[in-house]
């Protein structure tokens, strides 16, 4: 009987962990919620840095991202992780303009 209960509790615990993991995924992986502010930043920085050096464009991009996410470390980490994927889908032209301005291949490269 003890072995049966043990297996049952292990199975319940495993199911609970799976459910918790599944429930947490949409909140973390929802790059759609970041796409609009990220695209807004790219468009704003592109307008401000026309004709500027790549270094100035990169610095402006970093400062604008920090301001857009209110210095929130969690949001900034998520934005950094998703910036290329989210902007490729939502605003590819603004992304291309920013890559050209910063002379980089990815936006991650531009903000590092």
C-alpha positions in Angstrom: 0.0 0.0 0.0 2.9 2.4 0.8 4.5 1.8 -2.5 1.2 2.5 -4.3 0.8 5.8 -2.4 4.3 6.8 -3.2 3.8 6.2 -6.9 0.6 8.1 -6.8 2.1 11.1 -5.1 5.1 11.1 -7.4 2.7 11.1 -10.4 0.6 13.9 -8.9 3.7 15.9 -8.2 5.0 15.3 -11.8 1.6 16.4 -13.2 1.6 19.5 -11.0 5.1 20.5 -12.2 4.1 19.9 -15.8 1.0 22.1 -15.4 3.0 24.8 -13.7 5.5 24.8 -16.5 2.8 24.9 -19.2 1.1 27.7 -17.4 4.3 29.7 -17.1 5.2 29.5 -20.8 2.8 32.0 -22.3 3.8 34.8 -19.9 7.5 34.3 -20.7 7.2 33.5 -24.4 4.6 36.1 -25.4 6.8 38.3 -27.6 3.7 39.8 -29.1 3.4 42.0 -26.1 6.9 43.3 -26.6 6.7 43.8 -30.4 4.8 47.1 -30.3 7.2 48.8 -27.9 10.3 47.3 -29.6 9.0 48.5 -33.0 8.3 51.9 -31.6 11.8 52.2 -30.2 13.3 51.2 -33.6 11.3 53.7 -35.5 12.1 56.5 -33.0 15.8 55.7 -33.0 16.0 55.5 -36.8 14.4 58.9 -37.1 16.8 60.4 -34.5 20.0 58.9 -35.8 19.7 59.5 -39.6 23.2 60.4 -40.7 24.8 59.6 -37.3 27.7 57.3 -36.8 27.0 53.6 -36.0 28.3 54.1 -32.5 25.8 56.9 -31.9 23.0 54.8 -33.3 23.9 51.9 -31.0 24.1 54.2 -28.0 20.7 55.8 -28.8 19.2 52.3 -29.2 20.4 51.2 -25.8 19.2 54.3 -24.1 15.8 54.2 -25.8 15.3 50.6 -24.9 16.1 51.3 -21.2 13.6 54.3 -21.3 10.9 52.3 -23.0 11.0 49.6 -20.4 11.3 52.0 -17.5 14.5 50.5 -16.3 12.6 47.3 -15.5 15.3 44.6 -15.5 12.9 41.7 -16.1 11.3 43.4 -19.1 14.7 44.5 -20.4 16.0 40.9 -20.3 12.9 39.7 -22.1 13.2 42.4 -24.7 16.9 41.6 -25.2 16.1 37.9 -25.7 13.3 38.6 -28.1 14.3 41.7 -30.0 15.4 40.1 -33.2 12.5 37.6 -33.4 9.8 40.1 -32.4 11.0 42.8 -34.7 11.6 40.5 -37.7 7.9 39.5 -37.5 6.3 42.8 -36.6 8.4 45.5 -38.2 11.0 44.1 -40.6 11.5 47.5 -42.3 12.3 49.3 -39.1 14.6 46.5 -38.1 16.4 46.6 -41.4 16.8 50.4 -41.1 18.3 50.0 -37.5 20.6 47.3 -38.7 21.8 49.6 -41.4 22.3 52.5 -39.0 24.2 50.4 -36.5 26.2 48.4 -39.1 25.4 45.2 -37.4 23.9 41.8 -38.4 21.5 41.5 -35.5 19.9 43.8 -33.0 21.4 41.8 -30.1 24.8 42.6 -31.6 23.8 46.3 -31.7 22.9 46.5 -28.0 25.8 44.5 -26.6 
